[in-house]
Amino acid sequence: MVLRRKPEKPADDDKDTVNEASILKIEDRLDAFDRRLDNIDSMVTAVAERVMSRPLVITAICPHCGKNMEIALIGTQAPRR
């Protein structure tokens, strides 16, 4: 029976495993960020479609003079009833 020692890993191999783990963690975080951006894009698209399909009126009061302001947004599509 012959017993052999395992060859020792160079110090660079430990750094490679750490780098691989950190790269995988970064990839996971980028994927999660991409999914969040897709969700935000879907919500903004839905709001834009609703604004384009019917008029939207925003009423605000000026903090300096106290006058009422009315802002109307009208889309390019004809309003539906």
ABEGO torsion letter per residue (X at the ends): XBBBBBBBBBAAAAAAAAAAAAAAAAAAAAAAAAAAAAAAAAAAAAAAAAAAABBBBBBBBBAAAGBBBBBBBBBABBBBX
